Amino acid sequence: MLKLFKIEWLKIKEYKTFWSLFIIFLVMDPLAFYFFASKYMESHGGGQQEAMIKAFLGSPFVLPKVWHSSAWIGGLYFVMIGMLYILLITNEVQYRTHRQNIIDGWSRIDFLKAKLSLLIFFVLSATAIVFLAGLLVGLVYTTGSYDMFEEIYYIGYFALMATIYMMVAFLIAILVKRTGLSIIIYFALVCIVDNVLWAILTFKKSQFGYFLPLECGDSLVPNPFKPRQMETRTISDIALIGTVIAYSALFGYIIVSYFRRTDLKT
């Protein structure tokens, strides 16, 4: 797969749109996280009301809780990586370069493996950025003794969340094929449909909403600024991890099955 990734890298390394969107994520995520942390930690006004808010929310930018906050902020920005991934796949379909790869000797599975290697690259890169952002902010604002890695598992949860987001993007790109429509569908699913369905199910006091394809990943990294008293989830993290893995496997099976029999001329 490493050889396939090297070929993918040759395709995208001169692509300005790739660098623009990727660098925006690499820069904006840690900068935004540091900005939020600085405003929260360095504010001294507000008197008793501010003190009550901070006591209610705790210390989300101090080690070890900073790992949770960094993972959640990273999830907000990771949507653009999913859109970039769709763009890279659908461009190949629209410009028929995927056909040329297969004409030159790749199998259809090789093409999918190449795109999977790109998915892994994006997930690992984003996870590294989230880790570094959390480490930087945590070291800046943490005083006294602490267990640095007590809640480091949230970084792993972010990687799982990023993986399911990318698998959904992969599935949409392969099935829909058109760049604009694929991005619209992806954005609608991530930002509207998934949240609306979860809200409806939660309002009905159902836990099934946490097993929705995107929500199972989101729920591993809940909003750290929401008081625990408002949390309605009773599903365990282990169940959500299993759900993420199951959905990823299902989407992978659909992608392979569809691409094996699809007409590459369309």
Buried (B, 14 or more C-beta within 10 A) or exposed (E): EEEBBEEBEEBBEEBEEBEEBBEBBBEBBBEBBBEBBBEBBEEEEEEEEEEEEBEEBEBBBBBBBBBBBBBBBBBEBBBBBBBBBBBBBBBBBEEEEBBEBEEEEBEBEBBBBBBBBBBBBBBEBBBEBBBBBBBBBBEBBBEEEEEBEEBBBBBBBBBBBBBBBBBBBBBBBBBBBEBEEBBEBBBEBBEEBBBEBBEEBBEEEEEEBBBBBBBBBBBBBBBBBEEEEEEEBEBEEEBBBEBBBEBBEEBBEBBEEEBEEBEBEE
